[in-house]
Amino acid sequence: QQQAEDRPSLIQMGVSSSVCSCMISDAKEKQISDLQRLLDDARKDTAAVAEELDEQRKKREELRAAADDVSVKDQITRLNNEKKEMFKQMLKEKKHVNEMDEKIDAYQREISNLEANLKDLKAMEQKLVKVSTPTFSQSSSVSRQSRTMSMHTGQQRPYSARTSKQDKRASINATGYGGSDKLSVLAGEMYTSPSPSPSPAAAFTYVDRVLVDEEDDKDNDESESEYEEDENDEIGNLRSGTMCLDEQFDPDAEAVHIYSWVHRQNMNVKDKKDLRQLKMTLASCLASRSEGFRQEIINSYFMKYGKDLAKDVEKVLVKGNCLHLIKSLLLTRAEHDAVLIHECVQNWDIRSVADIICCRDLSQLRELAQAYNDLQKSDIVQHLKALARKEKKRTLEKVIGAMFADDRKEATNVDHEQVNRDLLFLSSTKKFKKDSKERLVVMLATRDHAYLRVFHDQFKIKFKDSLTTFIDKKLGPKSTAGHFCKTHVLYALDTPLYYADLIRQLGTNLHFRANQKKIGDIFMQRFEIDLYDINATWIARRYDDGKDLGQWVMAKTRATTAGHFMSKMVENSERYRPLNDMIQNKRTSKFEKVMISGKK
């Protein structure tokens, strides 16, 4: 219709009909193309909307799946937490059952010990009834006989077996523990001073008598291994002989006094003066008693009150260096070593292990292994090997196994042929790797102390150098295996000098506070062995202008209770000298004596 209307106008304008048709067709095609373009745009918009709808649907599905996963994870987490709580409760119940079993076993052992002691005491009482008026010397001999029997059997004498006169004599005050300061009386009781301690000469005579009795019972046809075992037994008897220094004291009476000090009613645990007074009294008491006697006090405390003495003290003192020293003295030396080894294992510190196991002889290492097994219910060798394996110290695995080997023995005499073979091995080997390194480290870490002293002297003659310098050159100054070797060699050559140098190194002005616990551990371990020799070496070397270790510790700690504790240990260590001199004479080999006499 539009074309019909437009055609006359176009004709009137002079345009032919054919041209008019072309123009109309062009307009039509343009409209069609415009419509086609609009249709394409509409299709694109529709596709975009469809894609957007699909994406929204996918997001909704993902959100639903995530919500389902969260609910499942929450359920799994809740179940896992419940499982952990049930496992913890089960462990607590198991631990409680084990503790109850141990207490029952302890009670049964104590009952059997008391029954055995009661029989012995009844037999002695029947013998004493025949004497109408016993003299003081007779009653004293009976007391010594009873204590000697208790020492050799490992049993504890019942408290009722002591006479009233002995109880009065065993009653003690603060000044009776070797303290120089007059401390106030605790728990409202007035204590009388105890009898003076027996002189070192008397203790020496007592132990010598025990050795003579044992040597008379030996057979002349014993083998070499049996002789070594008997020698170790003699050394053990010498160790337990230190208890004769505390013969006039009663562990039951002292347990009562300690209980009254720790549980004093009017003591304020938040008052520093009361706590200091308690620390000073316990320090003076424990630092003047031998290891065996302290164990008797612990047993008496448990028998009377059913409590652990160390835990009762810890409840009052809570923390501090003085508490650490008290807890250490309430352990045996082997148990204290086991605690230190366990700390090294927990802290993954293989280097500090050398300061313990490389400074112990074979009998002490076996006591350490037994104590570790009793305290941790684990094998010390397996733990130390795992620690070395974690640090990738393959050589130390072999060394640790060799040190604790069941077939390891301490020779009674130095084999000078073996000395020559070892010297030849060192001189013929240029580089120590793998097998040669393992042989060197095992040799220096497991040889007897007497052997190492002789070997070192021959080494200096042949190589014109010290053995420790040789170790640094061949293994390196930072080598852990070399540290094990040097520690054992230095300890064997001169034990007092080794510890005096170690204390001096740990006690520098910049590191004393950080190393105070380590210094206290050294004092505790060497207290009844050679702390007096360490002190003498310290004075002779003039490490602190000629002052002794006690004065040095008091100055470093600024006269704290921990410093007072350690100074008392130095002061009281001298009374163990005669016993330990006898042990040293027993252990000195004939070949080493010849070498020493040759030097002189």
Salt bridges, closest charged atoms under 4 A:
ASP34 OD1 - ARG37 NH2 2.75
ASP54 OD1 - ARG57 NH2 2.43
GLU82 OE2 - ARG78 NH1 3.42
GLU215 OE2 - LYS586 NZ 2.63
GLU234 OE2 - LYS218 NZ 2.56
GLU234 OE1 - LYS586 NZ 3.73
ASP246 OD1 - ARG575 NH1 3.07
ASP250 OD2 - ARG162 NE 3.45
GLU254 OE2 - ARG289 NH2 3.04
ASP274 OD1 - ARG264 NH2 3.91
GLU291 OE1 - ARG333 NH1 3.10
GLU296 OE1 - ARG147 NH1 3.98
ASP312 OD2 - HIS263 NE2 3.20
GLU314 OE1 - LYS327 NZ 3.46
ASP337 OD2 - ARG360 NE 2.76
GLU343 OE1 - LYS517 NZ 3.41
ASP355 OD1 - HIS483 NE2 3.62
ASP361 OD2 - ARG587 NH2 2.62
GLU391 OE2 - LYS390 NZ 3.71
GLU397 OE1 - ARG389 NH2 3.41
GLU397 OE2 - ARG394 NH1 3.24
ASP422 OD2 - ARG447 NH2 3.16
ASP457 OD2 - LYS599 NZ 2.62
ASP465 OD2 - LYS473 NZ 3.34
ASP472 OD1 - LYS486 NZ 2.77
ASP521 OD1 - HIS324 NE2 2.76
ASP521 OD1 - HIS336 NE2 3.15
ASP521 OD2 - LYS517 NZ 3.58
GLU528 OE2 - ARG294 NH1 3.45
GLU528 OE1 - ARG333 NH1 3.83
ASP530 OD1 - ARG526 NE 2.88
ASP533 OD1 - ARG577 NH1 3.37
GLU571 OE1 - LYS568 NZ 3.27
GLU574 OE2 - ARG577 NE 2.58
GLU592 OE2 - ARG453 NE 2.45
